[in-house]
């Protein structure tokens, strides 16, 4: 296919775009399989099943994780990132469901309070993607801010997810701080053979956008429901993009604890 693609600039671009899509799908493997489980069980789960759908999703998520490690589709370092995301995500889920930000409408046994255990794997899917995409695309950066500043920013974002229920929401200030820290940064990646580059902020926004698309599919599959979706599905508000963008910053910083950003050679 590469020989055929090299015949003209158009086919060369088309093949590079195809390779980009294939590699992105491979990086999204964990999240894609989780989303497929959510949609398939929503469409075909028998009402009289002795096992709840949510409990099946927990078992399915664990089996996916084991299979990816056994088949060496994921490294143990990446699995440690997933564990960090699982813990941080579950803590957030416990708090947010207690404050009515969203609900899990179905019963289950494998849960902590109002939070079924499969929910942590949805956060872990984001961590899995970020860790894997760095390896698959050979991502390197320039202009990445000092590590300690990213830790402070990520900590402030995480605290604000909780504190804005009682204190003023400082989300706008966090957007400004993110732009100031990462605005000069670029990352380089290889989709096929050529090194390409993109601003860090644009890359983070595009990932947040695709997470929002996945979130719409997840709520359509009744994995969880926001206020207003209890009676029937409707699209998730575009305003959620801001929250996902800030979550992306937390995600990138958490992954950097295991995979330090590497400098692109000049």
N, C-alpha and C positions, 0 to 999 in steps of 0.2 A: 504493500500500500504506500509505503514511503517513496518507493521508486516512481510509482504512478503520480503521487502528489507533487513530486519535484518537477513535473513537466511544465507547469505554468505557475505564475505567482498566485492566481486565484485558487488553484487546487492545493498549493502549498499552504495558503492561509486556512482553507477549509479543513485540511488534515490537522493542522496545529490546533484549530478550534475544537475538532473532534477529540483530540488527545487531551485537551484541557477538560472537556466534559467527562471523559472516561476517568481521568485522575481525580476530578472532584467527586464523582460518584464513589470511587474507591475510598477516598478520604471520609466520605459520609456513610460508610458501610454500617457502622453501629447504629447511628441515628436513623438511617433508611430502613434497616430491618425492624427497629423499634416502631417506627411509624407504620410500616406494613402490618405488623402484628396488631397495632391499635385499630387500623381500618378494617382488616380482615375479621377480627373478633367482633367489631361493631356490626359488620354486615351479616356474619354467619354464626355468631355464638348462640347456642340453643338456650331458650328461656328456662328449660327444666334441668339444666346442667347442675350436678351436685357440687361442682367447683365454680367459684365466682370468676367472672371474666378478669377482674383486677388481679386476683391471685395467680391466674394463668399468665398474665403479663409479667408478674414478678419472676416466675419460674422461667418464662421464655427469655427475659432479659439476662438472667444468670447464665442460662445455657448459651446464649449468643456470646457473652463475655468469655466463657470457658472455651468455646469453639474457636474464637479469634486468637486466644493465647495458644491453644494446642496446635492450631494450624499455622502459627507464627504470622498471622495477619496483623498482629498487634504485639508490641514489645512490652516487657514487664514495666519499663519506665513509663510507657503510655498508660498502662493499667493503674499505676500509682496516681497519675494525674486524674484518671477517672474516679478513683476512690476519693480524692480531695473534693472533686466536684459533687460527688454523691453526698458527702457529709455536709458541705456548705449548702447544697440545694435542699436537702431534707430539713435543715434548720430553718431555712427561709420558708419552706412549705408549711411547717408547723406554725410559724408566726403568721403568715399571710392568711391561711385558712381560718385561723382563730379570729382574725379581724375581718373576715368576710370578703377578702379580695377575690377569691374564687372558691369553688366547691368541687368535691368528687362525688357525683350523684349516685354511685353504685356501692353496694355493700361488699365487704371483703373481710378476710381473717388476717392476712399479712399486711398489717398497717400499724402505724403509731398514731394514736388519737384519730384525727380525721384525715390522716394522710396515708394512702396506700404506698407500699414500699417501692412500687415501680416508678413513682414520681422522681425519685432521686436519680434513676437511670436516664431520665430525659435531660437533666442537667449534665450528667456524665457524658451523654451523646455529644454535647457541645464541646466538652473538654477533649473527647476522643477525636473529634474532627480537627480541632486546632493543633493537637499534638501530631496527628497523622499527616495533615496537610503540609506541615513544615518539612517532614521527611520526604514525602512523595514529590513535592515540587522543589525540593532543595532550596528552601527559602532562606535568604540572607537579607540583612537590613543595613541601612545607613541612616544616620541622624536619629537613632533610637535614644530616648532620654535616659539619664542616669537611673539605674535600677531602683535606688531608694525612693526617688520621686514617684515612680510608678506604684511602688508598694503603698505609699501614703495616699495616692489618688484612689487606688483600688479599695483600700480600707475605708476611705471616706464615702465612696459609692456604696459599699456594702452596708455601712452603718446607716446611710440615708434611706436605704430600702426599708429599714425598720423605723428609724427615728421620725420620718415625715408623718407618721400617724399622730404624733404629739407635737412636734416642732415644725417650724417652717420648712417646706421642701426646698432644698438648695440645688435642685436638679440643674437649673440654668447655670449656676456657678460651676457645677461639675462639668457641664458641656464646655464652658469656656476654659477651664483648667485642662481638660482633655485636648482641646484644640491647641493650647499653648505648648503643652508637653510633646504631643505627637505630630503637630502640624508641619514640622520640618522633616519628618521621617519618611523614608521610602523603603519598599521591600522589593527584592529581585526574586524572580521565580522562573522555572523552566517548565513550559507546558509540553514542548516537543524537543527541539534542539537549540532554539534561540533563547537567550536570557532576556526576559521582559521585566518591566518595572511598573510599580503603581504606588501612589501615595498611601501611607499607612491608614490614614483616616478613611479614605475611599474604600480600601479593602475591608476595614472593620464595618463600615456602613453596609456594604454589599452582603457580608455574612449575616448581619443583623436582619437585613431585608429577607433573606432566604429562611432565617429562623422564624420570622413573622409568617411567611407562607406556610411553613411546617406547623406553626401554632394553629393556624386556621384549619388545617387538616386534622390536627389533634383534637381540637374542640368539636369539629364536625363529627369525629369518631367518638365523642362523648368520653374522652379520657378524663377531661375536667370541663368545667363550665364557669364562665364569668357571669357576673350579675347581668341579667337581660337575656341570657342564653338558656335559662332553665326551661322555659316553655317551648323553645324551638331555636334551632341554630341560626346565628347571624354572624357576619364577618367580625373578626376582632378589630377593635378600633386601631386606626393608623397611629394614634398617639402612643400605642404600645411599642412602636419602633424605637422611641427614645429610650425606653426601659431596656430593650434588647441591645441597643447600642452601648449603654453603660454596662450591661452585663458582659458584653464582648470585651470591654476593657478589663473587668475583673478576670475574665477567662484567660485573656492573653497574659496577664500578670501571673496568674496561678500556674499556667503552663511554663512560664519563664523560670519558675522555681526548679523545674526539672530539666527543661531545655532552654538554656541561656541563649538569648538572641545572638546569632553569629554575624560578624561584619562581612559585607560583600566586598571582595577585593576590588581595588581601583585599577 
